[in-house]
Amino acid sequence: MPSPHRVVIAVFPDVDLLDVTGPAEVFALANRETGGRAGYQVRLAAPEAGPVATSAGVRVVADLTFAEVGAAVDTLLVPGAVDIHPDGPVARVDAAVVDWVRTTAPHARRIASVCVGAHVLAAAGLLDGRRATTHWSTAAQLAADHPEVRVDADPIFVRSGRVWTGAGISTCMDLALALVAEDHGEDLALAVARQLVMYLRRQGGQSQFSVPLSRPAAARRDIDELRVFITENLDDDLSAPVLAGRMCLSERHFARVFRQETGSSPAAYVESARVEAARRLLETTDEPLDRVATATGMGSVETLHRAFRKQINTTPASYRRRFRTGS
């Protein structure tokens, strides 16, 4: 039997339930798929042993107190909790949890946060100088509170050495599957994903959002209408002069207004929308690359390659091999 992977998940009042149970289920299924050979032993640790109320109102039971965990930790997993303020959710950072994570992390082979648990890792100094992600709703808070952390709100998870950070709540499953793949290979991770009836085992480079959802509604209705037009007409000429003419604005004024409303230049927005459409075609069809390029307005396979390299650091063919979901 291989050495056990002792996974310790921190729990505390109002912790997000799926942040705890999602990874635990992934590790349990990895054990089941291998007849126990995967070797995962999941334990819940809390400031005090016993029942802990989660944000869902469902209680989980901590096996250990923080003081009882000791140094034999393979994977330290830190979920999150939020407090709801008038301006939106604010990640909760409990001093006792931060202190324990700071003390325990040096003894762990790897550390992972789920959702807003990244704020705890940052407060413990574990993300200094690293790229990290968190739930989109608290990414600005993480960046403001910890300017030494390179916050990237787009990926569903990020690995930086032995430190992993996950994004929105359901991505805890993708993160846990990636940890299984690191330990035992892609085949086991995919077998577990099939047992979970997951649509797709997403890689860390995939975005939390589609392009339209990744940006809030514009203050100007005409810009929102233009965004819809872009999405529905990707194979048209969507150059800045054409879009500016459609808006009855000078090209310079249009570029300024579009960036102000969307946070992106028109060209960058169009390219992102085209890459997203190409990703969907690669995931769900067997269309050759030249047809994918034509259908999404990129014109040529060379342009398609350049856009994929720029946007998601891979090639269209490699992306299809990873994410094709079947005929």
Contacts in CASP RR format, 6 or more apart in sequence:
PFRMAT RR
TARGET T0000
AUTHOR 0000-0000-0000
METHOD contacts of the structure
MODEL  1
MPSPHRVVIAVFPDVDLLDVTGPAEVFALANRETGGRAGYQVRLAAPEAG
PVATSAGVRVVADLTFAEVGAAVDTLLVPGAVDIHPDGPVARVDAAVVDW
VRTTAPHARRIASVCVGAHVLAAAGLLDGRRATTHWSTAAQLAADHPEVR
VDADPIFVRSGRVWTGAGISTCMDLALALVAEDHGEDLALAVARQLVMYL
RRQGGQSQFSVPLSRPAAARRDIDELRVFITENLDDDLSAPVLAGRMCLS
ERHFARVFRQETGSSPAAYVESARVEAARRLLETTDEPLDRVATATGMGS
VETLHRAFRKQINTTPASYRRRFRTGS
1 37 0 8 1.000
1 39 0 8 1.000
2 37 0 8 1.000
2 39 0 8 1.000
4 39 0 8 1.000
4 40 0 8 1.000
4 41 0 8 1.000
4 74 0 8 1.000
5 27 0 8 1.000
5 38 0 8 1.000
5 39 0 8 1.000
5 40 0 8 1.000
5 41 0 8 1.000
5 74 0 8 1.000
5 75 0 8 1.000
5 183 0 8 1.000
6 41 0 8 1.000
6 43 0 8 1.000
6 72 0 8 1.000
6 73 0 8 1.000
6 74 0 8 1.000
6 75 0 8 1.000
7 23 0 8 1.000
7 24 0 8 1.000
7 27 0 8 1.000
7 40 0 8 1.000
7 41 0 8 1.000
7 42 0 8 1.000
7 43 0 8 1.000
7 74 0 8 1.000
7 75 0 8 1.000
7 77 0 8 1.000
8 43 0 8 1.000
8 44 0 8 1.000
8 45 0 8 1.000
8 64 0 8 1.000
8 69 0 8 1.000
8 73 0 8 1.000
8 75 0 8 1.000
8 76 0 8 1.000
8 77 0 8 1.000
8 104 0 8 1.000
8 108 0 8 1.000
9 20 0 8 1.000
9 23 0 8 1.000
9 24 0 8 1.000
9 42 0 8 1.000
9 43 0 8 1.000
9 44 0 8 1.000
9 45 0 8 1.000
9 77 0 8 1.000
9 78 0 8 1.000
9 79 0 8 1.000
10 44 0 8 1.000
10 45 0 8 1.000
10 46 0 8 1.000
10 66 0 8 1.000
10 76 0 8 1.000
10 77 0 8 1.000
10 78 0 8 1.000
10 79 0 8 1.000
10 97 0 8 1.000
10 100 0 8 1.000
10 101 0 8 1.000
10 120 0 8 1.000
11 20 0 8 1.000
11 44 0 8 1.000
11 45 0 8 1.000
11 46 0 8 1.000
11 52 0 8 1.000
11 54 0 8 1.000
11 60 0 8 1.000
11 62 0 8 1.000
11 79 0 8 1.000
12 46 0 8 1.000
12 47 0 8 1.000
12 52 0 8 1.000
12 81 0 8 1.000
12 94 0 8 1.000
12 97 0 8 1.000
13 52 0 8 1.000
13 53 0 8 1.000
13 81 0 8 1.000
14 53 0 8 1.000
14 54 0 8 1.000
14 55 0 8 1.000
14 81 0 8 1.000
14 92 0 8 1.000
15 52 0 8 1.000
15 54 0 8 1.000
15 55 0 8 1.000
15 79 0 8 1.000
15 80 0 8 1.000
15 81 0 8 1.000
16 54 0 8 1.000
16 55 0 8 1.000
16 56 0 8 1.000
16 79 0 8 1.000
16 80 0 8 1.000
16 81 0 8 1.000
16 82 0 8 1.000
16 114 0 8 1.000
16 115 0 8 1.000
16 116 0 8 1.000
16 169 0 8 1.000
17 54 0 8 1.000
17 55 0 8 1.000
17 56 0 8 1.000
17 57 0 8 1.000
17 58 0 8 1.000
17 60 0 8 1.000
18 169 0 8 1.000
18 170 0 8 1.000
18 172 0 8 1.000
19 79 0 8 1.000
19 80 0 8 1.000
19 114 0 8 1.000
19 115 0 8 1.000
19 117 0 8 1.000
19 169 0 8 1.000
19 172 0 8 1.000
20 44 0 8 1.000
20 54 0 8 1.000
20 60 0 8 1.000
20 79 0 8 1.000
21 60 0 8 1.000
22 172 0 8 1.000
22 173 0 8 1.000
22 176 0 8 1.000
23 42 0 8 1.000
23 77 0 8 1.000
23 114 0 8 1.000
23 172 0 8 1.000
23 173 0 8 1.000
23 175 0 8 1.000
23 176 0 8 1.000
23 179 0 8 1.000
24 42 0 8 1.000
25 173 0 8 1.000
25 196 0 8 1.000
26 173 0 8 1.000
26 176 0 8 1.000
26 177 0 8 1.000
26 180 0 8 1.000
26 192 0 8 1.000
26 196 0 8 1.000
27 38 0 8 1.000
27 40 0 8 1.000
27 42 0 8 1.000
27 176 0 8 1.000
27 180 0 8 1.000
28 40 0 8 1.000
28 42 0 8 1.000
29 192 0 8 1.000
29 195 0 8 1.000
29 196 0 8 1.000
30 38 0 8 1.000
30 39 0 8 1.000
30 40 0 8 1.000
30 180 0 8 1.000
30 184 0 8 1.000
30 188 0 8 1.000
30 189 0 8 1.000
30 192 0 8 1.000
31 37 0 8 1.000
31 38 0 8 1.000
31 39 0 8 1.000
31 40 0 8 1.000
32 195 0 8 1.000
33 188 0 8 1.000
33 191 0 8 1.000
33 192 0 8 1.000
33 195 0 8 1.000
34 184 0 8 1.000
34 188 0 8 1.000
38 180 0 8 1.000
38 183 0 8 1.000
38 184 0 8 1.000
38 188 0 8 1.000
43 63 0 8 1.000
43 64 0 8 1.000
43 69 0 8 1.000
44 52 0 8 1.000
44 60 0 8 1.000
44 61 0 8 1.000
44 62 0 8 1.000
44 63 0 8 1.000
44 64 0 8 1.000
45 62 0 8 1.000
45 63 0 8 1.000
45 64 0 8 1.000
45 65 0 8 1.000
45 66 0 8 1.000
45 68 0 8 1.000
45 69 0 8 1.000
46 52 0 8 1.000
46 62 0 8 1.000
46 64 0 8 1.000
46 65 0 8 1.000
46 66 0 8 1.000
47 65 0 8 1.000
47 66 0 8 1.000
47 96 0 8 1.000
47 97 0 8 1.000
47 100 0 8 1.000
48 62 0 8 1.000
48 65 0 8 1.000
49 62 0 8 1.000
49 63 0 8 1.000
49 64 0 8 1.000
49 65 0 8 1.000
49 68 0 8 1.000
50 61 0 8 1.000
50 62 0 8 1.000
51 59 0 8 1.000
51 60 0 8 1.000
51 61 0 8 1.000
51 62 0 8 1.000
52 59 0 8 1.000
52 60 0 8 1.000
52 61 0 8 1.000
52 62 0 8 1.000
53 59 0 8 1.000
54 60 0 8 1.000
55 81 0 8 1.000
55 82 0 8 1.000
66 96 0 8 1.000
66 100 0 8 1.000
66 104 0 8 1.000
69 100 0 8 1.000
69 104 0 8 1.000
70 104 0 8 1.000
70 107 0 8 1.000
71 104 0 8 1.000
71 107 0 8 1.000
72 107 0 8 1.000
73 104 0 8 1.000
73 107 0 8 1.000
73 108 0 8 1.000
73 109 0 8 1.000
74 108 0 8 1.000
74 109 0 8 1.000
74 110 0 8 1.000
75 108 0 8 1.000
75 109 0 8 1.000
75 110 0 8 1.000
75 111 0 8 1.000
75 112 0 8 1.000
75 179 0 8 1.000
76 101 0 8 1.000
76 104 0 8 1.000
76 105 0 8 1.000
76 108 0 8 1.000
76 110 0 8 1.000
76 111 0 8 1.000
76 112 0 8 1.000
77 111 0 8 1.000
77 112 0 8 1.000
77 113 0 8 1.000
77 114 0 8 1.000
78 97 0 8 1.000
78 101 0 8 1.000
78 111 0 8 1.000
78 112 0 8 1.000
78 113 0 8 1.000
78 114 0 8 1.000
78 117 0 8 1.000
78 120 0 8 1.000
78 121 0 8 1.000
79 113 0 8 1.000
79 114 0 8 1.000
79 115 0 8 1.000
79 117 0 8 1.000
79 172 0 8 1.000
80 91 0 8 1.000
80 92 0 8 1.000
80 113 0 8 1.000
80 114 0 8 1.000
80 115 0 8 1.000
80 116 0 8 1.000
80 117 0 8 1.000
80 119 0 8 1.000
80 120 0 8 1.000
81 91 0 8 1.000
81 92 0 8 1.000
81 116 0 8 1.000
82 89 0 8 1.000
82 90 0 8 1.000
82 91 0 8 1.000
82 92 0 8 1.000
82 116 0 8 1.000
82 137 0 8 1.000
82 138 0 8 1.000
83 89 0 8 1.000
83 90 0 8 1.000
83 92 0 8 1.000
84 90 0 8 1.000
88 137 0 8 1.000
89 116 0 8 1.000
89 135 0 8 1.000
89 137 0 8 1.000
89 138 0 8 1.000
90 138 0 8 1.000
90 141 0 8 1.000
91 116 0 8 1.000
91 117 0 8 1.000
91 118 0 8 1.000
91 119 0 8 1.000
91 134 0 8 1.000
91 138 0 8 1.000
91 141 0 8 1.000
91 142 0 8 1.000
92 116 0 8 1.000
92 119 0 8 1.000
93 119 0 8 1.000
93 120 0 8 1.000
93 123 0 8 1.000
94 120 0 8 1.000
97 120 0 8 1.000
98 120 0 8 1.000
98 123 0 8 1.000
98 124 0 8 1.000
99 124 0 8 1.000
101 111 0 8 1.000
101 120 0 8 1.000
101 121 0 8 1.000
101 124 0 8 1.000
101 126 0 8 1.000
102 124 0 8 1.000
102 125 0 8 1.000
102 126 0 8 1.000
105 111 0 8 1.000
105 124 0 8 1.000
105 126 0 8 1.000
108 162 0 8 1.000
109 162 0 8 1.000
110 162 0 8 1.000
110 163 0 8 1.000
110 164 0 8 1.000
110 179 0 8 1.000
111 121 0 8 1.000
111 126 0 8 1.000
111 162 0 8 1.000
111 163 0 8 1.000
111 164 0 8 1.000
112 163 0 8 1.000
112 164 0 8 1.000
112 165 0 8 1.000
112 166 0 8 1.000
112 175 0 8 1.000
112 179 0 8 1.000
113 120 0 8 1.000
113 121 0 8 1.000
113 134 0 8 1.000
113 164 0 8 1.000
113 165 0 8 1.000
113 166 0 8 1.000
114 166 0 8 1.000
114 169 0 8 1.000
114 171 0 8 1.000
114 172 0 8 1.000
114 175 0 8 1.000
115 134 0 8 1.000
115 135 0 8 1.000
115 166 0 8 1.000
115 167 0 8 1.000
115 168 0 8 1.000
115 169 0 8 1.000
115 171 0 8 1.000
115 172 0 8 1.000
116 134 0 8 1.000
116 135 0 8 1.000
116 138 0 8 1.000
117 134 0 8 1.000
118 127 0 8 1.000
118 132 0 8 1.000
118 133 0 8 1.000
118 134 0 8 1.000
118 142 0 8 1.000
118 165 0 8 1.000
118 166 0 8 1.000
119 134 0 8 1.000
119 138 0 8 1.000
119 141 0 8 1.000
119 142 0 8 1.000
119 145 0 8 1.000
121 127 0 8 1.000
121 132 0 8 1.000
121 163 0 8 1.000
121 165 0 8 1.000
122 128 0 8 1.000
122 132 0 8 1.000
122 142 0 8 1.000
122 145 0 8 1.000
122 146 0 8 1.000
122 149 0 8 1.000
123 145 0 8 1.000
123 146 0 8 1.000
126 163 0 8 1.000
127 146 0 8 1.000
127 148 0 8 1.000
127 149 0 8 1.000
127 160 0 8 1.000
127 163 0 8 1.000
127 165 0 8 1.000
128 146 0 8 1.000
128 148 0 8 1.000
128 149 0 8 1.000
129 148 0 8 1.000
129 149 0 8 1.000
129 150 0 8 1.000
130 149 0 8 1.000
130 150 0 8 1.000
130 160 0 8 1.000
130 161 0 8 1.000
130 163 0 8 1.000
131 150 0 8 1.000
131 152 0 8 1.000
131 158 0 8 1.000
131 160 0 8 1.000
132 142 0 8 1.000
132 149 0 8 1.000
132 150 0 8 1.000
132 151 0 8 1.000
132 152 0 8 1.000
132 158 0 8 1.000
132 160 0 8 1.000
132 163 0 8 1.000
132 165 0 8 1.000
133 139 0 8 1.000
133 151 0 8 1.000
133 152 0 8 1.000
133 153 0 8 1.000
133 154 0 8 1.000
133 155 0 8 1.000
133 156 0 8 1.000
133 157 0 8 1.000
133 158 0 8 1.000
133 165 0 8 1.000
133 166 0 8 1.000
133 167 0 8 1.000
134 142 0 8 1.000
134 151 0 8 1.000
134 153 0 8 1.000
134 165 0 8 1.000
134 166 0 8 1.000
134 167 0 8 1.000
134 168 0 8 1.000
135 167 0 8 1.000
135 168 0 8 1.000
135 169 0 8 1.000
136 153 0 8 1.000
136 167 0 8 1.000
136 168 0 8 1.000
136 208 0 8 1.000
136 209 0 8 1.000
139 151 0 8 1.000
139 153 0 8 1.000
142 149 0 8 1.000
142 151 0 8 1.000
143 149 0 8 1.000
143 151 0 8 1.000
152 158 0 8 1.000
153 167 0 8 1.000
153 208 0 8 1.000
154 207 0 8 1.000
154 208 0 8 1.000
154 209 0 8 1.000
154 214 0 8 1.000
155 167 0 8 1.000
155 204 0 8 1.000
155 205 0 8 1.000
155 206 0 8 1.000
155 207 0 8 1.000
155 208 0 8 1.000
156 166 0 8 1.000
156 167 0 8 1.000
156 168 0 8 1.000
156 171 0 8 1.000
156 174 0 8 1.000
156 175 0 8 1.000
156 202 0 8 1.000
156 204 0 8 1.000
156 205 0 8 1.000
156 206 0 8 1.000
156 207 0 8 1.000
156 208 0 8 1.000
157 164 0 8 1.000
157 165 0 8 1.000
157 166 0 8 1.000
157 167 0 8 1.000
157 171 0 8 1.000
157 174 0 8 1.000
157 175 0 8 1.000
157 178 0 8 1.000
157 204 0 8 1.000
158 164 0 8 1.000
158 165 0 8 1.000
158 166 0 8 1.000
158 204 0 8 1.000
159 178 0 8 1.000
159 204 0 8 1.000
164 175 0 8 1.000
164 178 0 8 1.000
164 179 0 8 1.000
166 172 0 8 1.000
166 175 0 8 1.000
167 208 0 8 1.000
168 208 0 8 1.000
171 202 0 8 1.000
171 208 0 8 1.000
173 196 0 8 1.000
173 198 0 8 1.000
174 201 0 8 1.000
174 202 0 8 1.000
174 203 0 8 1.000
174 204 0 8 1.000
177 189 0 8 1.000
177 192 0 8 1.000
177 193 0 8 1.000
177 201 0 8 1.000
178 189 0 8 1.000
178 203 0 8 1.000
178 204 0 8 1.000
180 188 0 8 1.000
180 189 0 8 1.000
180 192 0 8 1.000
181 188 0 8 1.000
181 189 0 8 1.000
189 201 0 8 1.000
190 201 0 8 1.000
193 200 0 8 1.000
193 201 0 8 1.000
199 325 0 8 1.000
200 283 0 8 1.000
200 323 0 8 1.000
200 325 0 8 1.000
202 323 0 8 1.000
203 322 0 8 1.000
203 323 0 8 1.000
205 312 0 8 1.000
205 313 0 8 1.000
206 312 0 8 1.000
206 323 0 8 1.000
207 214 0 8 1.000
207 276 0 8 1.000
208 214 0 8 1.000
210 276 0 8 1.000
211 231 0 8 1.000
211 269 0 8 1.000
211 272 0 8 1.000
211 273 0 8 1.000
211 276 0 8 1.000
212 227 0 8 1.000
212 228 0 8 1.000
212 231 0 8 1.000
212 273 0 8 1.000
215 227 0 8 1.000
215 262 0 8 1.000
215 263 0 8 1.000
215 264 0 8 1.000
217 224 0 8 1.000
218 224 0 8 1.000
218 227 0 8 1.000
218 261 0 8 1.000
218 262 0 8 1.000
219 261 0 8 1.000
220 257 0 8 1.000
220 261 0 8 1.000
222 247 0 8 1.000
223 257 0 8 1.000
223 258 0 8 1.000
223 261 0 8 1.000
223 262 0 8 1.000
226 243 0 8 1.000
226 246 0 8 1.000
226 247 0 8 1.000
226 258 0 8 1.000
227 262 0 8 1.000
227 269 0 8 1.000
229 246 0 8 1.000
230 238 0 8 1.000
230 243 0 8 1.000
230 269 0 8 1.000
230 270 0 8 1.000
230 273 0 8 1.000
231 273 0 8 1.000
234 270 0 8 1.000
234 273 0 8 1.000
234 274 0 8 1.000
234 277 0 8 1.000
234 295 0 8 1.000
234 296 0 8 1.000
234 297 0 8 1.000
235 294 0 8 1.000
235 295 0 8 1.000
235 296 0 8 1.000
235 297 0 8 1.000
236 242 0 8 1.000
236 297 0 8 1.000
238 266 0 8 1.000
238 270 0 8 1.000
238 297 0 8 1.000
239 267 0 8 1.000
240 251 0 8 1.000
240 254 0 8 1.000
240 255 0 8 1.000
240 266 0 8 1.000
240 267 0 8 1.000
241 251 0 8 1.000
243 254 0 8 1.000
243 258 0 8 1.000
243 266 0 8 1.000
244 250 0 8 1.000
244 251 0 8 1.000
244 253 0 8 1.000
244 254 0 8 1.000
244 255 0 8 1.000
245 254 0 8 1.000
247 254 0 8 1.000
247 257 0 8 1.000
249 257 0 8 1.000
254 266 0 8 1.000
255 265 0 8 1.000
255 266 0 8 1.000
258 264 0 8 1.000
258 265 0 8 1.000
258 266 0 8 1.000
258 269 0 8 1.000
259 265 0 8 1.000
262 269 0 8 1.000
264 272 0 8 1.000
271 307 0 8 1.000
271 310 0 8 1.000
271 311 0 8 1.000
272 311 0 8 1.000
274 296 0 8 1.000
274 297 0 8 1.000
274 298 0 8 1.000
274 307 0 8 1.000
275 296 0 8 1.000
275 307 0 8 1.000
275 308 0 8 1.000
275 311 0 8 1.000
275 312 0 8 1.000
277 295 0 8 1.000
277 296 0 8 1.000
278 292 0 8 1.000
278 293 0 8 1.000
278 296 0 8 1.000
278 298 0 8 1.000
278 304 0 8 1.000
278 307 0 8 1.000
278 308 0 8 1.000
278 316 0 8 1.000
279 312 0 8 1.000
279 319 0 8 1.000
279 323 0 8 1.000
281 287 0 8 1.000
281 292 0 8 1.000
281 295 0 8 1.000
281 296 0 8 1.000
282 292 0 8 1.000
282 316 0 8 1.000
282 319 0 8 1.000
282 320 0 8 1.000
282 323 0 8 1.000
282 324 0 8 1.000
283 320 0 8 1.000
283 323 0 8 1.000
283 324 0 8 1.000
283 325 0 8 1.000
284 324 0 8 1.000
284 325 0 8 1.000
284 326 0 8 1.000
286 327 0 8 1.000
287 295 0 8 1.000
289 301 0 8 1.000
289 304 0 8 1.000
289 316 0 8 1.000
289 317 0 8 1.000
290 300 0 8 1.000
290 301 0 8 1.000
292 304 0 8 1.000
292 316 0 8 1.000
293 299 0 8 1.000
293 300 0 8 1.000
293 301 0 8 1.000
293 303 0 8 1.000
293 304 0 8 1.000
296 304 0 8 1.000
298 304 0 8 1.000
298 307 0 8 1.000
301 316 0 8 1.000
304 316 0 8 1.000
305 315 0 8 1.000
305 316 0 8 1.000
308 314 0 8 1.000
308 315 0 8 1.000
308 316 0 8 1.000
308 319 0 8 1.000
309 315 0 8 1.000
312 319 0 8 1.000
END
